[in-house]
Amino acid sequence: MSAIDADICIIGAGSGGLSVAAGAVQMGARTVLIEKAEMGGDCLNWGCVPSKSLIAAAHAARAIREAGRFGVNGHAPEVDFAAVKAHVHDVIAAIAPGDSQERFEGLGCTVIRAPAAFTGPGEVAAGKARIRARRFVVATGSGPAVPPIPGLDEVPYLTNESVFDLDVGPEHLLVIGGGPIAVELAQAHRFLGARVTILEMAQILGNDDPELVAVVRRRLVADGIDVREGVGVRAVERAGNGVRVRLGEAGETVEGSHLLVATGRRPAVDGLGLDRAGIAYGPKGIETDARLRTTNRHVYAVGDVAGRHQFTHVASHHAGVVLKNALFRLPAKVENRAVPWATYCHPEIAHVGLAEAAARARHGAVRVLRWPFAENDRARTERETEGLVKVVTSRRGRVLGASIVGAGAGELIAPWVMAVKERLPIKRMADLILPYPTLSEASKRAAGTFYTEALFGPRTRRLVRFLLALPW
C-alpha cells in the first residue's frame, strides 16, 4: 500500500465533501478526496437535481392540462416517460462536470475512488492507499431508510435512488411515507399521468406548520391523489405484476403497479471504522459539537451524516464552518436558528426559524401575522392564489420565524431567513419598497399587519382629528 500524507482528507464527494475539498485545495492545503460511488453524491445523482428536474417536467404537463384557465386550449398532455427520464439524466450530465473527478484533480486534489475506513485515530485506508492527515472530514451523507416491513424484501420497490430510472410511467404508484420526498414525487407522478396513493402513518409533512400543510393536503386531494394519513403498513406482497399493501389491523389492502418507499434517510456510517478512530455515533449519525468536531478532535463531520438537518444547503454551510476551524483555527460554529427548508410540491411550502407552536412554547405571548395569496395581485394574474405568508414575531416585533405556502415559496423565504438570522424587527420588512405586482408583496403586507390595529385604531383617529383641527 502507498502512504499519502495530507493536510486534510475528506471521505465522501457529495455537496459537503466537495465544498470542503474545493475550498481547502484552493487555499493551499494538501487535500485528499475519497469517494466510493458517484461523484456529486446524493444531491446530484439521486436527490435534488433529478427530483427537481422531474418536477419541472411535471409542472410542464400541469400547465398544459390547466391552460384553459387562461383562455388557452388546455388538454390532457401526452407524456413520453422515456423522454422525461432522458430530460432528468441530461440535467444531471450537464451539472456533473462541476463535481467530477477531473475537475478536482485539476484543482490539485488527490482523488481516490474506493471505499474508505479508519484504521486508527489518524489514518484512513482507501483502495491501495493509506492516508495520514492533520484533519479528516467525514461527509458520507445518507441513504434511503427502508423500514422492516414484512414481505418488502420479496417485492420490487423503488426508492429515490431508483425511481428516476423508470422508462415507463407507473399506472398506479403507491407511496409509503409522507415527508418531503414522498410528497414531491407523489405529486410529480400524478401530474405526469399516474394514479397515486400516499400511505403515511402519522401526518404528511410533519415538520411543517399544520396550518400551511392543510393547504398542501387540499391541493394533493384536488389533484386526485389518495392521501391516507394515520395508517400503518402491516405487510406488502406481490399482486400479479404489481404489489399489494396490507394496512392496519383490519386487513384493508390497496394495490398498485409500483411501490415507492420514501420513509426518511439513514446516515451512511457503515464500514467507516469509526470505532477504531474513537468517533462516537448513533442512529441519527455522528456526534458532533457546535464546531462540527467529532469525539476525535482531529475529525469533523458535515452534511447528513452529522446528525443535523439533512439538506444540501446545510451541508454547504457545514463546509464553511469546517474550513474556518480546520484551516484558520477560527472557532466558527454551526448556525441552527436560521436554517430554512422548502418542499417543492405545488404549492411550495417553505419555512425558517420558529413555527407558531414552538414560538409560543419558548416565548409565551407572540404575534402571528398572515397575508393570503388570494389578496396578492400577481397571484391573481397567474391564478395561483392558494396559500399564505405566516410570520411569528415577539410582542415587540422581532421576527422569530416565517412559513410560506404558495407559488414560489422557496424563493420568497429568502428575506425572512435574513430577518431571523439578524434578529430584525418586523418594521424592516414592512418599510420595504417592492416592485408591483410581485408575489413578494405578500411578505410586505403580512409584515404590515403588525401595525394595522395601532395605525387604524381609535387613538390614531383621535390624534388625526386633533391635528387637523389645528390652524395651518
The 8 nearest C-alpha neighbors of each residue, nearest first, counted from 0:
[[1, 127, 128, 2, 129, 126, 124, 125],
 [0, 2, 128, 129, 127, 3, 130, 126],
 [1, 3, 129, 128, 130, 0, 4, 131],
 [4, 2, 130, 129, 131, 5, 1, 128],
 [3, 5, 131, 132, 130, 2, 6, 29],
 [6, 4, 132, 29, 7, 30, 131, 3],
 [5, 7, 133, 29, 132, 28, 30, 134],
 [6, 8, 134, 30, 5, 132, 135, 133],
 [9, 7, 31, 135, 30, 32, 132, 136],
 [10, 8, 136, 32, 135, 137, 16, 33],
 [11, 9, 33, 137, 138, 32, 136, 139],
 [10, 12, 139, 138, 34, 16, 33, 13],
 [13, 11, 16, 17, 38, 34, 39, 40],
 [12, 14, 40, 39, 16, 15, 11, 17],
 [13, 15, 17, 16, 18, 311, 39, 314],
 [16, 14, 314, 315, 18, 17, 13, 318],
 [15, 17, 12, 19, 138, 13, 18, 11],
 [16, 18, 20, 12, 14, 19, 15, 13],
 [17, 19, 21, 15, 16, 20, 318, 22],
 [18, 20, 318, 16, 22, 17, 21, 23],
 [19, 21, 17, 23, 22, 18, 24, 16],
 [22, 20, 18, 19, 23, 24, 17, 25],
 [21, 23, 19, 25, 20, 24, 18, 26],
 [22, 24, 26, 20, 28, 25, 21, 19],
 [25, 23, 28, 27, 26, 21, 30, 22],
 [26, 24, 22, 27, 23, 21, 106, 28],
 [27, 25, 23, 24, 28, 22, 21, 326],
 [26, 28, 24, 25, 23, 29, 30, 22],
 [27, 29, 24, 23, 30, 6, 26, 7],
 [30, 28, 6, 5, 24, 7, 27, 31],
 [29, 31, 7, 108, 24, 28, 8, 5],
 [30, 32, 8, 109, 108, 110, 9, 7],
 [33, 31, 110, 9, 8, 109, 10, 111],
 [32, 34, 111, 10, 11, 110, 112, 9],
 [35, 33, 11, 112, 12, 36, 113, 10],
 [34, 36, 113, 114, 112, 33, 37, 115],
 [37, 35, 34, 38, 112, 113, 40, 114],
 [38, 36, 40, 39, 35, 34, 44, 12],
 [37, 39, 12, 40, 99, 98, 13, 36],
 [40, 38, 13, 43, 98, 12, 37, 14],
 [41, 39, 13, 38, 42, 37, 12, 43],
 [40, 42, 45, 46, 44, 43, 13, 39],
 [43, 41, 46, 47, 40, 44, 45, 48],
 [44, 42, 39, 48, 41, 40, 45, 46],
 [43, 45, 41, 42, 46, 40, 91, 49],
 [46, 44, 41, 160, 159, 42, 49, 43],
 [47, 45, 42, 41, 48, 50, 49, 44],
 [46, 48, 42, 50, 49, 51, 43, 45],
 [47, 49, 43, 51, 50, 46, 42, 52],
 [50, 48, 52, 87, 51, 47, 46, 45],
 [49, 51, 53, 47, 52, 48, 46, 54],
 [52, 50, 54, 53, 48, 49, 47, 55],
 [51, 53, 49, 55, 87, 50, 54, 48],
 [54, 52, 50, 56, 51, 55, 49, 87],
 [53, 55, 57, 51, 56, 187, 52, 58],
 [56, 54, 52, 58, 57, 53, 51, 59],
 [57, 55, 59, 53, 54, 58, 60, 52],
 [58, 56, 54, 60, 187, 190, 55, 59],
 [57, 59, 61, 55, 60, 56, 62, 54],
 [60, 58, 56, 62, 57, 61, 55, 63],
 [59, 61, 57, 63, 58, 62, 76, 64],
 [62, 60, 58, 64, 63, 59, 190, 65],
 [61, 63, 59, 65, 60, 64, 66, 58],
 [64, 62, 66, 60, 61, 65, 73, 76],
 [63, 65, 74, 61, 73, 75, 62, 66],
 [66, 64, 62, 67, 63, 73, 61, 68],
 [67, 65, 73, 63, 68, 71, 62, 69],
 [66, 68, 73, 71, 70, 69, 65, 72],
 [69, 67, 66, 70, 65, 71, 382, 73],
 [70, 68, 67, 71, 66, 65, 382, 72],
 [69, 71, 67, 68, 72, 66, 73, 65],
 [70, 72, 67, 66, 69, 73, 68, 65],
 [73, 71, 67, 66, 74, 70, 63, 69],
 [74, 72, 66, 67, 64, 63, 65, 71],
 [75, 73, 64, 76, 63, 72, 65, 66],
 [74, 76, 64, 77, 73, 63, 60, 65],
 [77, 75, 60, 74, 78, 64, 63, 61],
 [76, 78, 79, 75, 60, 191, 192, 74],
 [79, 77, 80, 76, 191, 192, 60, 83],
 [80, 78, 82, 81, 83, 77, 167, 168],
 [79, 81, 83, 82, 167, 168, 78, 166],
 [80, 82, 166, 84, 83, 79, 85, 167],
 [83, 81, 85, 80, 84, 79, 86, 166],
 [84, 82, 80, 86, 85, 81, 87, 79],
 [83, 85, 81, 87, 82, 86, 80, 88],
 [84, 86, 82, 88, 83, 87, 89, 81],
 [85, 87, 83, 89, 84, 88, 82, 90],
 [88, 86, 84, 52, 90, 85, 49, 89],
 [87, 89, 91, 85, 90, 86, 92, 84],
 [90, 88, 92, 86, 91, 87, 85, 93],
 [89, 91, 93, 88, 92, 87, 86, 94],
 [90, 92, 88, 94, 89, 93, 95, 43],
 [93, 91, 89, 95, 90, 94, 88, 96],
 [92, 94, 90, 91, 95, 89, 96, 88],
 [95, 93, 91, 92, 96, 97, 90, 98],
 [94, 96, 92, 98, 97, 93, 91, 99],
 [97, 95, 99, 98, 94, 102, 93, 92],
 [98, 96, 95, 99, 94, 102, 103, 39],
 [99, 97, 95, 39, 96, 38, 100, 102],
 [100, 98, 96, 102, 101, 97, 38, 95],
 [99, 101, 103, 102, 104, 110, 98, 38],
 [102, 100, 104, 99, 103, 105, 96, 98],
 [101, 103, 105, 99, 100, 104, 106, 97],
 [104, 102, 106, 105, 100, 101, 108, 107],
 [103, 105, 108, 107, 101, 106, 102, 100],
 [104, 106, 102, 103, 107, 101, 108, 100],
 [107, 105, 103, 104, 108, 102, 24, 25],
 [106, 108, 104, 105, 24, 103, 109, 30],
 [109, 107, 104, 30, 103, 31, 110, 106],
 [108, 110, 31, 32, 104, 30, 111, 107],
 [111, 109, 32, 33, 108, 31, 104, 112],
 [110, 112, 33, 113, 32, 34, 109, 125],
 [113, 111, 34, 35, 33, 110, 114, 36],
 [112, 114, 35, 126, 125, 34, 111, 115],
 [115, 113, 35, 125, 34, 126, 116, 112],
 [116, 114, 125, 124, 271, 113, 123, 10],
 [117, 115, 271, 272, 123, 124, 118, 270],
 [116, 118, 123, 272, 119, 122, 276, 271],
 [119, 117, 123, 122, 275, 116, 124, 272],
 [118, 120, 276, 275, 122, 117, 121, 123],
 [119, 121, 276, 122, 277, 275, 117, 295],
 [122, 120, 119, 131, 132, 123, 276, 133],
 [123, 121, 131, 119, 130, 118, 117, 120],
 [122, 124, 117, 130, 116, 118, 129, 125],
 [123, 125, 129, 116, 115, 128, 117, 130],
 [126, 124, 115, 128, 113, 114, 127, 129],
 [125, 127, 113, 128, 124, 114, 115, 111],
 [128, 126, 0, 125, 1, 129, 124, 113],
 [129, 127, 1, 0, 125, 126, 2, 124],
 [130, 128, 124, 2, 123, 3, 1, 125],
 [129, 131, 3, 123, 122, 4, 2, 124],
 [132, 130, 122, 4, 121, 3, 5, 129],
 [133, 131, 5, 6, 134, 7, 4, 8],
 [132, 134, 6, 7, 5, 297, 135, 131],
 [135, 133, 7, 297, 132, 298, 6, 8],
 [134, 136, 298, 8, 7, 9, 299, 297],
 [135, 137, 299, 9, 300, 298, 138, 10],
 [136, 138, 300, 10, 139, 9, 299, 301],
 [139, 137, 11, 16, 301, 10, 140, 300],
 [138, 140, 11, 267, 137, 304, 10, 141],
 [141, 139, 303, 304, 138, 267, 302, 266],
 [142, 140, 266, 267, 265, 303, 264, 304],
 [141, 143, 265, 264, 144, 267, 266, 140],
 [142, 144, 264, 265, 145, 263, 158, 141],
 [145, 143, 264, 265, 263, 262, 146, 142],
 [144, 146, 143, 147, 262, 260, 261, 263],
 [147, 145, 148, 144, 262, 260, 151, 149],
 [148, 146, 149, 145, 151, 150, 152, 234],
 [147, 149, 151, 146, 234, 150, 233, 235],
 [150, 148, 234, 151, 147, 235, 233, 152],
 [151, 149, 235, 153, 152, 236, 234, 148],
 [152, 150, 153, 148, 154, 149, 235, 236],
 [151, 153, 150, 154, 155, 149, 148, 156],
 [152, 154, 150, 151, 155, 236, 237, 235],
 [155, 153, 151, 152, 237, 156, 236, 150],
 [156, 154, 153, 157, 258, 152, 151, 257],
 [155, 157, 258, 259, 154, 257, 260, 158],
 [156, 158, 259, 162, 161, 258, 260, 159],
 [159, 157, 160, 260, 161, 259, 162, 261],
 [158, 160, 162, 161, 45, 46, 157, 163],
 [161, 159, 45, 158, 162, 163, 157, 46],
 [162, 160, 158, 163, 159, 157, 164, 165],
 [161, 163, 159, 157, 164, 158, 165, 160],
 [164, 162, 161, 165, 84, 49, 160, 159],
 [163, 165, 162, 161, 166, 84, 160, 88],
 [164, 166, 167, 163, 162, 168, 84, 81],
 [167, 165, 81, 80, 164, 84, 168, 82],
 [168, 166, 80, 165, 81, 169, 79, 170],
 [167, 169, 80, 170, 166, 165, 193, 192],
 [170, 168, 171, 193, 172, 257, 256, 167],
 [169, 171, 193, 256, 194, 168, 172, 255],
 [172, 170, 194, 255, 256, 169, 195, 193],
 [173, 171, 195, 257, 169, 255, 258, 194],
 [172, 174, 258, 196, 255, 195, 259, 257],
 [175, 173, 259, 197, 198, 260, 258, 196],
 [174, 176, 198, 260, 261, 197, 199, 259],
 [177, 175, 262, 199, 261, 181, 198, 178],
 [176, 178, 203, 199, 181, 182, 204, 179],
 [177, 179, 204, 181, 180, 203, 176, 182],
 [178, 180, 182, 181, 342, 183, 204, 177],
 [181, 179, 183, 182, 178, 184, 261, 177],
 [180, 182, 177, 261, 178, 179, 184, 183],
 [183, 181, 185, 179, 184, 180, 177, 186],
 [184, 182, 344, 180, 186, 185, 181, 179],
 [183, 185, 187, 181, 186, 182, 180, 188],
 [186, 184, 182, 188, 183, 187, 181, 189],
 [185, 187, 189, 188, 183, 184, 182, 190],
 [188, 186, 184, 57, 190, 54, 189, 185],
 [189, 187, 191, 190, 185, 186, 193, 184],
 [188, 190, 193, 186, 192, 191, 187, 194],
 [191, 189, 187, 57, 188, 192, 61, 186],
 [192, 190, 188, 189, 57, 193, 187, 60],
 [191, 193, 189, 190, 188, 194, 78, 168],
 [194, 192, 189, 170, 188, 171, 169, 195],
 [193, 195, 171, 189, 170, 172, 192, 224],
 [194, 196, 172, 224, 171, 173, 193, 189],
 [195, 197, 225, 173, 224, 226, 174, 172],
 [198, 196, 174, 226, 227, 225, 175, 173],
 [197, 199, 175, 227, 176, 174, 228, 196],
 [200, 198, 228, 176, 177, 201, 230, 229],
 [199, 201, 229, 230, 231, 228, 198, 202],
 [202, 200, 229, 199, 228, 203, 230, 205],
 [203, 201, 228, 205, 199, 204, 229, 200],
 [202, 204, 177, 205, 178, 199, 201, 228],
 [205, 203, 178, 206, 207, 177, 179, 202],
 [204, 206, 203, 207, 202, 178, 209, 201],
 [207, 205, 204, 208, 178, 209, 203, 179],
 [208, 206, 205, 204, 209, 212, 211, 350],
 [207, 209, 210, 211, 212, 354, 206, 402],
 [210, 208, 212, 211, 213, 207, 205, 204],
 [211, 209, 213, 208, 212, 214, 207, 389],
 [210, 212, 213, 214, 209, 208, 404, 215],
 [211, 213, 209, 215, 214, 210, 216, 208],
 [212, 214, 216, 211, 210, 215, 209, 217],
 [215, 213, 217, 212, 211, 216, 386, 218],
 [216, 214, 212, 218, 213, 217, 219, 346],
 [215, 217, 213, 219, 218, 214, 212, 220],
 [218, 216, 220, 214, 215, 219, 221, 213],
 [217, 219, 221, 215, 216, 220, 222, 214],
 [220, 218, 222, 216, 221, 224, 217, 215],
 [219, 221, 224, 223, 217, 222, 218, 216],
 [222, 220, 218, 223, 219, 217, 224, 216],
 [223, 221, 219, 220, 224, 218, 189, 190],
 [222, 224, 220, 221, 225, 219, 194, 189],
 [225, 223, 220, 195, 219, 222, 196, 226],
 [224, 226, 196, 197, 227, 195, 220, 223],
 [227, 225, 197, 224, 196, 228, 220, 198],
 [228, 226, 198, 197, 199, 225, 230, 229],
 [227, 229, 199, 230, 202, 201, 200, 198],
 [228, 230, 200, 201, 199, 202, 231, 227],
 [231, 229, 200, 228, 199, 247, 198, 227],
 [232, 230, 200, 247, 246, 233, 229, 199],
 [233, 231, 246, 234, 245, 247, 230, 244],
 [232, 234, 246, 245, 247, 231, 148, 149],
 [235, 233, 149, 245, 148, 232, 150, 244],
 [234, 236, 244, 150, 243, 151, 245, 149],
 [237, 235, 243, 150, 242, 154, 238, 244],
 [236, 238, 242, 243, 154, 241, 239, 235],
 [239, 237, 242, 241, 243, 240, 236, 254],
 [238, 240, 241, 237, 242, 243, 256, 236],
 [241, 239, 238, 256, 242, 237, 257, 255],
 [242, 240, 256, 238, 239, 255, 237, 257],
 [241, 243, 237, 238, 255, 254, 236, 256],
 [242, 244, 254, 236, 238, 235, 253, 237],
 [245, 243, 235, 253, 252, 234, 254, 246],
 [246, 244, 252, 234, 233, 251, 250, 235],
 [247, 245, 232, 233, 251, 231, 250, 252],
 [248, 246, 231, 249, 233, 250, 232, 230],
 [247, 249, 250, 246, 233, 251, 231, 245],
 [250, 248, 247, 251, 246, 245, 252, 233],
 [249, 251, 248, 246, 245, 247, 252, 233],
 [252, 250, 246, 249, 245, 247, 253, 248],
 [253, 251, 245, 244, 246, 250, 243, 254],
 [252, 254, 244, 243, 245, 255, 251, 246],
 [255, 253, 243, 242, 244, 252, 256, 238],
 [256, 254, 171, 242, 257, 241, 172, 173],
 [255, 257, 241, 171, 170, 242, 172, 169],
 [258, 256, 172, 255, 169, 173, 241, 171],
 [257, 259, 173, 156, 172, 157, 174, 260],
 [260, 258, 157, 174, 158, 156, 173, 261],
 [261, 259, 175, 158, 174, 262, 157, 258],
 [262, 260, 176, 181, 263, 175, 259, 158],
 [263, 261, 176, 260, 144, 175, 145, 264],
 [262, 264, 144, 261, 143, 265, 178, 176],
 [263, 265, 143, 144, 142, 141, 266, 262],
 [264, 266, 144, 141, 142, 143, 267, 263],
 [267, 265, 141, 304, 284, 268, 140, 303],
 [268, 266, 141, 140, 139, 269, 304, 265],
 [269, 267, 271, 266, 270, 284, 304, 139],
 [270, 268, 271, 267, 272, 273, 266, 116],
 [269, 271, 272, 116, 268, 115, 273, 114],
 [272, 270, 116, 273, 269, 268, 117, 115],
 [273, 271, 117, 116, 275, 274, 270, 118],
 [272, 274, 278, 276, 275, 271, 277, 117],
 [273, 275, 277, 276, 272, 278, 279, 117],
 [276, 274, 119, 273, 272, 277, 118, 117],
 [277, 275, 120, 119, 273, 274, 278, 117],
 [276, 278, 274, 275, 295, 273, 120, 279],
 [279, 277, 273, 294, 276, 295, 274, 293],
 [280, 278, 286, 294, 285, 277, 274, 281],
 [281, 279, 285, 286, 284, 278, 282, 283],
 [280, 282, 284, 283, 285, 279, 286, 306],
 [281, 283, 284, 280, 266, 265, 285, 306],
 [284, 282, 306, 281, 266, 285, 265, 280],
 [285, 283, 306, 304, 266, 281, 280, 305],
 [286, 284, 280, 305, 306, 304, 279, 287],
 [285, 287, 280, 279, 293, 284, 305, 306],
 [288, 286, 293, 291, 292, 285, 305, 289],
 [287, 289, 291, 290, 292, 293, 286, 294],
 [288, 290, 332, 291, 333, 287, 292, 331],
 [289, 291, 332, 288, 292, 331, 333, 330],
 [292, 290, 287, 288, 289, 299, 300, 293],
 [293, 291, 299, 287, 288, 290, 296, 298],
 [292, 294, 287, 295, 299, 298, 286, 296],
 [293, 295, 278, 296, 279, 277, 292, 287],
 [294, 296, 293, 297, 298, 278, 277, 276],
 [297, 295, 298, 292, 294, 293, 299, 134],
 [296, 298, 134, 295, 135, 299, 133, 292],
 [299, 297, 135, 296, 295, 136, 134, 293],
 [300, 298, 292, 136, 293, 291, 135, 137],
 [299, 301, 137, 305, 136, 291, 138, 292],
 [302, 300, 305, 138, 317, 314, 15, 137],
 [301, 303, 314, 304, 305, 15, 140, 138],
 [304, 302, 140, 309, 305, 141, 306, 266],
 [303, 305, 266, 140, 284, 306, 302, 285],
 [306, 304, 285, 301, 300, 303, 284, 302],
 [305, 307, 284, 283, 304, 285, 303, 286],
 [306, 308, 305, 309, 303, 302, 304, 283],
 [309, 307, 310, 313, 303, 306, 302, 338],
 [308, 310, 303, 307, 302, 311, 313, 314],
 [311, 309, 313, 312, 308, 314, 303, 302],
 [310, 312, 314, 313, 14, 315, 42, 309],
 [313, 311, 315, 314, 310, 316, 14, 317],
 [312, 314, 316, 310, 315, 311, 317, 302],
 [315, 313, 302, 15, 317, 311, 316, 312],
 [316, 314, 318, 312, 15, 313, 317, 18],
 [315, 317, 313, 319, 318, 314, 312, 320],
 [318, 316, 314, 320, 315, 319, 301, 313],
 [319, 317, 19, 315, 321, 316, 320, 15],
 [318, 320, 322, 316, 317, 321, 323, 315],
 [319, 321, 317, 323, 318, 322, 331, 332],
 [322, 320, 324, 318, 323, 319, 325, 317],
 [323, 321, 319, 325, 324, 326, 320, 318],
 [324, 322, 327, 320, 329, 321, 326, 325],
 [323, 325, 328, 329, 321, 322, 327, 330],
 [324, 326, 322, 321, 328, 323, 327, 134],
 [327, 325, 322, 323, 324, 328, 23, 28],
 [326, 328, 323, 329, 324, 325, 322, 330],
 [329, 327, 324, 325, 326, 323, 330, 331],
 [328, 330, 324, 327, 323, 331, 325, 326],
 [331, 329, 324, 328, 332, 290, 323, 320],
 [332, 330, 320, 329, 290, 324, 323, 333],
 [333, 331, 290, 289, 320, 330, 334, 291],
 [332, 334, 289, 335, 290, 320, 317, 331],
 [335, 333, 336, 332, 337, 338, 316, 420],
 [334, 336, 337, 338, 333, 352, 308, 332],
 [337, 335, 352, 338, 334, 420, 419, 351],
 [336, 338, 420, 352, 419, 335, 416, 351],
 [337, 339, 351, 336, 335, 352, 340, 334],
 [340, 338, 351, 350, 337, 416, 341, 349],
 [339, 341, 350, 349, 351, 338, 342, 409],
 [340, 342, 349, 409, 348, 343, 350, 339],
 [341, 343, 348, 179, 344, 347, 349, 340],
 [344, 342, 347, 183, 341, 345, 348, 409],
 [343, 345, 347, 183, 346, 342, 182, 186],
 [346, 344, 347, 343, 406, 215, 405, 218],
 [345, 347, 405, 406, 344, 404, 215, 348],
 [348, 346, 344, 343, 345, 405, 408, 404],
 [347, 349, 404, 342, 341, 403, 408, 405],
 [350, 348, 341, 403, 409, 408, 340, 402],
 [349, 351, 402, 339, 340, 401, 403, 341],
 [352, 350, 339, 401, 400, 338, 337, 416],
 [351, 353, 400, 337, 336, 399, 419, 401],
 [354, 352, 400, 358, 399, 357, 355, 351],
 [353, 355, 357, 356, 400, 358, 208, 352],
 [354, 356, 358, 357, 359, 391, 353, 367],
 [355, 357, 359, 358, 354, 360, 353, 208],
 [358, 356, 360, 354, 359, 355, 353, 361],
 [359, 357, 355, 361, 360, 353, 356, 362],
 [360, 358, 363, 356, 362, 361, 357, 364],
 [359, 361, 357, 358, 363, 362, 356, 355],
 [362, 360, 358, 359, 363, 357, 356, 364],
 [361, 363, 359, 358, 360, 364, 365, 393],
 [364, 362, 359, 360, 361, 365, 358, 393],
 [363, 365, 362, 359, 394, 366, 393, 358],
 [366, 364, 393, 394, 392, 359, 363, 367],
 [365, 367, 392, 391, 394, 393, 368, 364],
 [368, 366, 391, 390, 392, 365, 369, 389],
 [369, 367, 390, 389, 445, 391, 448, 366],
 [370, 368, 389, 445, 388, 390, 371, 387],
 [369, 371, 445, 388, 387, 441, 444, 372],
 [372, 370, 387, 373, 374, 386, 388, 369],
 [371, 373, 384, 375, 387, 374, 386, 378],
 [372, 374, 384, 371, 375, 385, 379, 378],
 [375, 373, 372, 371, 376, 370, 379, 384],
 [376, 374, 372, 378, 373, 377, 441, 379],
 [375, 377, 379, 378, 436, 380, 374, 437],
 [378, 376, 380, 436, 379, 437, 375, 438],
 [377, 379, 383, 384, 381, 375, 376, 380],
 [380, 378, 382, 376, 377, 381, 384, 383],
 [381, 379, 377, 378, 382, 376, 383, 375],
 [380, 382, 378, 379, 383, 377, 384, 69],
 [383, 381, 379, 380, 384, 378, 68, 377],
 [384, 382, 378, 381, 385, 379, 406, 405],
 [383, 385, 373, 372, 378, 382, 379, 386],
 [386, 384, 383, 405, 372, 373, 346, 387],
 [387, 385, 405, 404, 372, 371, 384, 214],
 [386, 388, 371, 372, 370, 404, 403, 389],
 [387, 389, 403, 370, 369, 402, 442, 371],
 [390, 388, 369, 402, 368, 401, 403, 387],
 [391, 389, 401, 368, 367, 400, 402, 369],
 [390, 392, 367, 400, 399, 366, 401, 355],
 [393, 391, 398, 399, 366, 397, 396, 365],
 [392, 394, 365, 396, 397, 395, 366, 398],
 [393, 395, 365, 396, 366, 392, 364, 397],
 [396, 394, 393, 397, 392, 424, 366, 365],
 [395, 397, 393, 392, 424, 425, 394, 398],
 [396, 398, 424, 392, 393, 423, 425, 395],
 [397, 399, 392, 419, 424, 400, 425, 423],
 [400, 398, 392, 391, 353, 419, 352, 397],
 [401, 399, 352, 353, 391, 351, 398, 354],
 [400, 402, 390, 351, 389, 350, 391, 415],
 [403, 401, 350, 389, 349, 388, 390, 351],
 [404, 402, 388, 349, 408, 348, 387, 389],
 [403, 405, 348, 386, 387, 347, 408, 211],
 [404, 406, 386, 346, 347, 408, 385, 407],
 [405, 407, 346, 408, 347, 383, 404, 345],
 [408, 406, 410, 409, 411, 405, 347, 346],
 [407, 409, 411, 410, 347, 405, 403, 349],
 [410, 408, 341, 407, 349, 411, 412, 347],
 [409, 411, 408, 407, 412, 413, 349, 414],
 [410, 412, 408, 413, 409, 407, 439, 414],
 [411, 413, 415, 410, 409, 414, 408, 416],
 [412, 414, 416, 415, 411, 410, 417, 409],
 [415, 413, 417, 416, 412, 418, 411, 428],
 [414, 416, 418, 417, 412, 413, 419, 401],
 [417, 415, 413, 419, 414, 418, 337, 420],
 [416, 418, 420, 414, 415, 419, 421, 413],
 [419, 417, 415, 423, 421, 416, 420, 422],
 [418, 420, 422, 416, 417, 421, 337, 398],
 [419, 421, 337, 417, 418, 422, 416, 336],
 [420, 422, 423, 418, 419, 417, 416, 337],
 [423, 421, 419, 420, 418, 397, 398, 424],
 [422, 424, 418, 421, 397, 398, 425, 419],
 [425, 423, 397, 426, 396, 398, 427, 422],
 [424, 426, 427, 396, 428, 398, 397, 446],
 [425, 427, 429, 424, 428, 430, 446, 396],
 [428, 426, 425, 430, 429, 424, 431, 423],
 [429, 427, 426, 430, 431, 425, 443, 446],
 [428, 430, 426, 447, 446, 443, 427, 431],
 [431, 429, 428, 427, 426, 432, 443, 447],
 [432, 430, 428, 429, 433, 427, 443, 426],
 [431, 433, 430, 434, 429, 443, 440, 428],
 [432, 434, 431, 435, 440, 439, 437, 443],
 [435, 433, 436, 437, 432, 440, 439, 438],
 [436, 434, 437, 433, 440, 377, 376, 438],
 [435, 437, 377, 434, 376, 438, 440, 375],
 [438, 436, 439, 435, 377, 440, 434, 376],
 [437, 439, 440, 441, 377, 378, 375, 436],
 [440, 438, 437, 441, 442, 411, 443, 433],
 [439, 441, 443, 438, 442, 437, 444, 433],
 [442, 440, 444, 439, 443, 438, 370, 445],
 [441, 443, 445, 440, 444, 439, 388, 446],
 [444, 442, 440, 446, 429, 445, 441, 428],
 [443, 445, 447, 441, 446, 442, 440, 370],
 [444, 446, 370, 369, 442, 447, 443, 448],
 [447, 445, 429, 443, 444, 448, 449, 425],
 [446, 448, 444, 429, 449, 445, 450, 443],
 [447, 449, 451, 450, 445, 446, 368, 444],
 [450, 448, 447, 446, 451, 368, 396, 452],
 [449, 451, 448, 453, 452, 454, 447, 446],
 [452, 450, 448, 454, 453, 449, 455, 447],
 [451, 453, 456, 455, 454, 450, 449, 448],
 [454, 452, 456, 450, 451, 455, 459, 458],
 [455, 453, 451, 452, 450, 456, 459, 458],
 [454, 456, 452, 453, 451, 459, 457, 460],
 [455, 457, 453, 452, 458, 459, 454, 460],
 [458, 456, 460, 459, 461, 455, 453, 462],
 [459, 457, 461, 460, 456, 462, 453, 455],
 [460, 458, 462, 461, 457, 456, 454, 463],
 [461, 459, 457, 463, 462, 458, 464, 456],
 [460, 462, 464, 458, 459, 463, 457, 465],
 [463, 461, 459, 465, 460, 464, 466, 458],
 [462, 464, 460, 466, 465, 461, 467, 459],
 [465, 463, 467, 461, 462, 466, 460, 468],
 [464, 466, 462, 468, 463, 467, 461, 469],
 [467, 465, 463, 468, 469, 464, 462, 470],
 [466, 468, 464, 469, 465, 463, 470, 462],
 [467, 469, 465, 466, 464, 470, 463, 471],
 [470, 468, 466, 467, 471, 465, 464, 463],
 [471, 469, 468, 467, 466, 465, 464, 463],
 [470, 469, 467, 468, 466, 465, 464, 463]]
